[in-house]
Amino acid sequence: MNELVREAAFPDAEFERERRQKLEEVKLERTQPGFLASERLRKVLFGVHPYGQVSPSEAQVAAYKREDLQAVYRESYTPENALLLLVGDFDSQEMLKTAEKVFGGWKGVKPAAKTFAAPPNPRGR
């Protein structure tokens, strides 16, 4: 778990496989009337605000790069954004020592807070 959290590798072949799978999912979504209606409603209500995007477009998914994933990972997976939950029958002091040993050296920069303008206030006709 330590390696996964602190040093995720994102091998090229796995990244490409997942990107292709996501592209197929996006294509399939766009054949579903319920999805298309929801997407249209959100665009009407929220415009370009992040609430207005239900799913990435095919072009967005096709443009995904491994480097983009790595950048998001470095920005998001930091000690400040992490919460470690331990459940079971164990000695809590021993588990705390183990957690400190495994994760104590994990360093990261606190991510900048993301702010968005308030979404538009839809009005009826």
VENNORRA-V287581 format. One record per residue. N is the residue number from 1. RES is the residue in three letters. PHI is phi in whole degrees, 0 to 359 (* if undefined). OMEGA is omega in whole degrees, 0 to 359 (999 if undefined). D_LAST is the distance of its C-alpha to the last C-alpha in whole Angstrom. Layout:
BEGIN
<<N	RES	PHI	OMEGA	D_LAST> <N	RES	PHI	OMEGA	D_LAST>>
END
This chain:
BEGIN
<<1	MET	*	179	54> <2	ASN	303	180	55> <3	GLU	295	180	55> <4	LEU	299	182	52> <5	VAL	286	189	50> <6	ARG	264	188	52> <7	GLU	219	180	53> <8	ALA	301	187	51> <9	ALA	268	184	52> <10	PHE	52	179	49> <11	PRO	303	183	52> <12	ASP	307	184	51> <13	ALA	297	179	51> <14	GLU	292	179	49> <15	PHE	299	181	46> <16	GLU	296	178	46> <17	ARG	298	180	46> <18	GLU	293	179	43> <19	ARG	295	178	41> <20	ARG	297	179	42> <21	GLN	296	179	41> <22	LYS	296	178	38> <23	LEU	299	177	37> <24	GLU	296	177	38> <25	GLU	298	180	35> <26	VAL	296	178	33> <27	LYS	299	180	33> <28	LEU	295	178	33> <29	GLU	306	185	30> <30	ARG	287	174	29> <31	THR	260	184	30> <32	GLN	262	181	28> <33	PRO	304	180	25> <34	GLY	297	178	24> <35	PHE	295	181	24> <36	LEU	299	178	23> <37	ALA	294	179	19> <38	SER	297	179	20> <39	GLU	298	180	20> <40	ARG	296	179	18> <41	LEU	301	180	15> <42	ARG	297	178	17> <43	LYS	294	179	17> <44	VAL	294	184	13> <45	LEU	286	191	13> <46	PHE	242	178	16> <47	GLY	57	183	17> <48	VAL	272	176	21> <49	HIS	299	179	21> <50	PRO	307	176	24> <51	TYR	297	183	21> <52	GLY	282	181	20> <53	GLN	258	180	23> <54	VAL	278	187	24> <55	SER	207	177	28> <56	PRO	294	177	30> <57	SER	280	176	30> <58	GLU	301	180	33> <59	ALA	296	179	34> <60	GLN	296	181	34> <61	VAL	294	179	36> <62	ALA	298	182	38> <63	ALA	273	180	39> <64	TYR	303	177	39> <65	LYS	235	178	43> <66	ARG	303	180	45> <67	GLU	296	177	46> <68	ASP	296	179	42> <69	LEU	298	180	42> <70	GLN	298	179	45> <71	ALA	295	178	43> <72	VAL	296	179	41> <73	TYR	300	181	43> <74	ARG	299	181	45> <75	GLU	285	189	42> <76	SER	264	184	41> <77	TYR	268	181	44> <78	THR	234	178	46> <79	PRO	303	181	48> <80	GLU	292	179	45> <81	ASN	259	187	43> <82	ALA	259	174	45> <83	LEU	220	180	46> <84	LEU	256	178	49> <85	LEU	250	180	49> <86	LEU	238	183	52> <87	VAL	230	176	53> <88	GLY	147	181	56> <89	ASP	265	180	60> <90	PHE	210	176	61> <91	ASP	281	186	63> <92	SER	297	180	60> <93	GLN	292	177	62> <94	GLU	295	180	64> <95	MET	294	178	60> <96	LEU	298	177	59> <97	LYS	298	180	62> <98	THR	296	179	61> <99	ALA	298	177	57> <100	GLU	297	180	59> <101	LYS	296	184	61> <102	VAL	284	188	59> <103	PHE	249	185	56> <104	GLY	301	181	57> <105	GLY	270	182	58> <106	TRP	289	180	54> <107	LYS	245	177	53> <108	GLY	188	179	50> <109	VAL	268	178	47> <110	LYS	295	182	45> <111	PRO	294	176	41> <112	ALA	292	178	39> <113	ALA	292	178	36> <114	LYS	264	179	33> <115	THR	236	178	30> <116	PHE	229	174	27> <117	ALA	297	177	24> <118	ALA	299	178	21> <119	PRO	294	178	18> <120	PRO	300	179	15> <121	ASN	265	183	13> <122	PRO	296	179	10> <123	ARG	238	177	7> <124	GLY	287	180	4> <125	ARG	257	999	0>>
END
